[in-house]
Amino acid sequence: MIMADNSRAINKPVAGVKVIFCGVGEAFDENLANTSILVSFLYRGDYRFILLDCGFTAAPAFWKTSFSPLDLDGIWISHLHGDHFMGLPQLLIRFSEHGREKKLHVCGGKGIKEAVTWAMDLAYPGKMGKLPFQVAFSEVDPAASFDICEIPAKALDIDHPLPCLGLRLDFQGKSLFYTGDGNVPDAAQKIVRGCDLGIFETFTLDTKRHGHSNVAQAGSFAGSAGIKLVAAVHMHRHERKINAHLVKDMLDKTGVKGFLPEPGDVVEL
């Protein structure tokens, strides 16, 4: 059963898959942290945690909403815009301050290791090589199969000004799709077909912007791909103020169930 939960019941994991919206904002929103999603799941008797994107305002939001921040297993970075990866230096240093020893996996597209290392050297010179835990980087080729923390995954190219990868994660009988930023090409429907949850960048309600998606486009794509529930994130700050109340109706018009998450909202799959 899929449930959109506005009670912010984030204090414990669940037996299935739990998706927590740490941040839901775009790059320059003064009220909402950058879009960042924490996924928890039970795997071989242990709980695992994967964070989807970590922009420059996302790290504190992750720390605030995670029920077990030091147990984070992996981080997926969709692309190398600042509001999707520049929070990593803060997060890594805080892990270090807490004495973390557990290996951390960071997965993304071409250049992910170099970009994160550069960001660390810029923010905290000399600290990358002194972390008390290992950061293991994985560079993803969309044409090849891969996994994140042993969870089967598929990546696909998203239409965005900077190279961006969408991500499908398949758990035991449940699946989710996260776009990062940008418009999802129709050809991707075969990759994400039937996902239980689709998390879409929706920069506007229905106005088209180059390299971005909107609620109407996300709903149309999700309906054609048979995605069961849509979460609309990364909406432009002014657009959200004006049109937030219209998002659900717009998705209803496309024939899909969906909502506009608030920080701390939870979906259980």
C-alpha positions in Angstrom: 0.0 0.0 0.0 1.3 3.4 -0.9 0.6 6.2 1.6 1.3 9.9 1.5 1.8 10.7 5.2 1.8 14.3 6.4 2.2 13.4 10.0 6.0 13.6 9.7 6.3 10.2 11.4 10.1 10.0 10.7 11.3 8.7 14.1 11.7 5.1 13.0 12.2 2.9 9.9 9.6 0.5 8.6 9.7 -3.1 7.3 9.1 -1.9 3.7 10.4 1.1 1.9 10.1 4.5 3.6 10.7 7.7 1.6 11.3 10.9 3.5 11.3 14.3 1.8 14.2 16.1 3.6 14.1 19.0 1.3 11.7 19.9 -1.6 12.9 23.3 -2.8 14.7 24.6 -5.8 18.2 26.1 -5.9 17.4 29.6 -4.5 14.3 29.1 -2.3 14.8 31.0 0.9 12.2 28.9 2.8 12.7 25.4 1.5 15.9 23.4 1.5 17.2 22.0 -1.8 15.4 18.8 -2.9 16.9 15.8 -1.1 15.2 12.5 -0.4 16.1 9.9 2.1 15.1 6.3 1.3 15.2 3.6 4.1 14.6 -0.1 3.6 15.1 -3.5 5.2 17.7 -5.6 3.5 18.9 -9.0 4.7 17.7 -8.2 8.2 19.4 -4.8 8.4 18.1 -1.3 7.7 19.8 0.6 4.8 19.7 4.2 4.0 20.3 6.0 0.7 20.1 9.8 0.2 19.1 11.1 -3.2 21.0 14.4 -3.9 22.6 16.7 -1.3 22.6 20.4 -2.3 24.1 23.3 -0.5 21.1 23.7 1.9 20.2 20.0 2.0 22.7 18.7 4.6 21.0 20.3 7.7 17.6 19.2 6.4 18.9 15.6 6.1 20.2 15.8 9.7 16.9 17.2 10.9 14.7 14.6 9.3 16.8 11.4 9.4 16.0 9.1 12.3 19.6 7.6 12.1 21.9 10.0 10.2 25.2 8.3 11.0 23.9 5.1 9.5 23.6 6.5 6.0 24.9 3.9 3.6 24.9 5.7 0.2 24.3 8.9 -1.6 23.1 9.3 -5.2 24.0 12.5 -7.0 21.9 13.2 -10.1 24.1 15.9 -11.5 26.7 18.5 -10.6 24.7 21.7 -10.1 25.3 23.1 -6.6 21.8 22.6 -5.3 22.3 18.8 -5.9 25.8 18.1 -4.6 27.4 21.1 -2.9 26.1 20.0 0.5 28.4 17.0 0.6 31.4 18.9 2.2 29.2 19.9 5.1 27.8 16.4 5.5 31.1 14.7 5.3 32.7 17.0 7.9 29.8 16.5 10.3 30.1 12.8 9.9 33.8 13.2 10.8 33.0 15.2 13.9 30.7 12.5 15.1 33.4 9.9 14.6 31.8 8.0 11.8 33.9 4.9 10.7 31.4 3.2 8.4 32.2 3.4 4.7 30.0 5.8 2.6 29.2 5.1 -1.0 28.7 8.1 -3.3 27.3 7.2 -6.7 26.7 9.5 -9.8 27.6 10.3 -13.3 30.9 11.0 -15.0 33.2 13.1 -12.9 31.5 12.6 -9.5 34.7 11.8 -7.6 36.6 14.7 -9.0 33.7 17.1 -8.4 33.2 16.1 -4.7 37.0 16.1 -4.1 37.2 19.6 -5.6 34.2 20.8 -3.5 35.8 19.4 -0.3 39.2 21.0 -1.1 37.4 24.3 -1.7 35.3 24.2 1.5 37.7 22.5 3.9 41.2 22.3 2.4 43.1 19.1 3.3 40.1 17.4 5.0 39.2 14.9 2.3 42.2 12.7 3.0 41.8 12.9 6.7 38.2 11.7 7.1 38.0 8.8 9.6 35.9 6.8 7.1 36.2 5.7 3.5 34.3 7.4 0.8 33.8 5.0 -2.1 32.9 6.6 -5.4 31.0 4.8 -8.2 30.7 6.4 -11.6 27.6 5.2 -13.4 27.3 4.4 -17.1 23.6 4.6 -18.1 24.1 1.7 -20.5 25.2 -0.7 -17.8 23.5 -2.4 -14.9 24.7 -1.3 -11.5 23.6 -1.2 -7.8 23.6 1.2 -5.0 24.4 -0.4 -1.6 23.4 -3.8 -3.2 20.0 -2.4 -4.4 19.5 -3.0 -8.2 19.4 0.4 -10.0 19.0 1.8 -13.5 20.0 5.2 -14.7 18.7 7.2 -17.6 19.6 10.5 -19.3 17.4 13.5 -18.4 17.0 16.6 -20.6 18.8 19.3 -18.5 21.4 22.0 -19.3 24.0 20.0 -17.4 24.3 16.2 -17.8 21.7 14.7 -15.4 20.8 11.1 -14.6 17.4 9.9 -13.5 17.4 6.9 -11.2 15.2 3.8 -10.8 15.7 1.7 -7.6 14.1 -1.7 -7.3 13.6 -3.2 -3.8 11.9 -6.5 -3.1 8.6 -5.9 -4.9 8.7 -2.1 -4.7 10.3 0.5 -6.9 10.8 4.2 -7.1 12.0 6.7 -9.8 13.8 10.0 -9.2 14.4 12.4 -12.0 16.9 14.8 -10.5 16.3 17.9 -12.6 14.9 18.1 -16.1 12.3 16.8 -18.5 12.1 13.0 -18.8 12.2 11.8 -22.5 9.3 9.6 -23.5 11.7 6.8 -24.4 12.4 6.4 -20.7 8.9 5.0 -20.1 10.1 1.5 -20.7 12.8 1.9 -18.0 10.6 3.3 -15.3 7.3 1.5 -16.2 5.2 0.5 -13.2 7.2 2.2 -10.5 5.3 2.6 -7.2 6.6 6.2 -6.7 7.9 8.8 -9.2 9.6 11.9 -7.8 9.6 14.5 -10.5 11.2 17.9 -10.8 8.3 20.2 -11.6 9.7 23.7 -12.0 6.3 25.1 -13.0 2.7 24.1 -13.1 2.3 23.9 -16.8 4.6 26.5 -18.4 7.4 25.0 -20.4 11.0 25.9 -19.5 14.0 24.7 -21.4 15.7 21.8 -19.5 13.0 21.6 -16.9 9.8 19.7 -16.4 6.4 20.9 -15.1 3.5 19.3 -13.3 1.5 18.7 -16.4 4.4 17.0 -18.2 5.2 14.9 -15.2 1.6 13.7 -14.8 1.4 12.9 -18.5 4.6 10.9 -18.5 3.7 9.1 -15.2 0.3 8.1 -16.6 1.8 6.7 -19.8 4.4 4.8 -17.8 2.0 3.4 -15.2 3.6 5.1 -12.2 1.3 4.8 -9.3 2.0 7.9 -7.3 3.8 11.2 -8.2 5.6 13.6 -5.9 6.2 17.0 -7.4 9.4 18.6 -6.1 11.8 21.4 -7.0 9.1 23.9 -7.9 10.2 27.5 -8.5 9.7 29.5 -5.3 7.4 32.0 -6.8 5.4 29.4 -8.7 5.0 27.4 -5.5 3.5 30.4 -3.7 1.0 31.1 -6.4 0.1 27.6 -7.7 0.8 25.1 -4.9 -2.9 24.6 -4.4 -3.4 23.6 -8.1 -0.8 20.8 -8.2 -3.1 18.0 -7.2 -5.8 19.1 -9.5 -3.4 19.3 -12.4 -2.2 15.8 -11.7 -5.8 14.6 -11.4 -6.4 16.0 -14.9 -3.6 13.8 -16.3 -5.2 10.7 -14.6 -2.5 10.1 -11.9 -2.4 10.3 -8.2 0.0 12.8 -6.8 0.9 15.5 -4.3 3.3 18.4 -3.6 5.4 17.3 -0.6 6.3 19.5 2.3 9.6 19.0 4.2 9.4 16.0 6.4 6.6 14.3 4.5 6.8 10.6 4.2 5.7 8.0 1.7 5.6 4.3 2.7 5.8 1.7 -0.1 
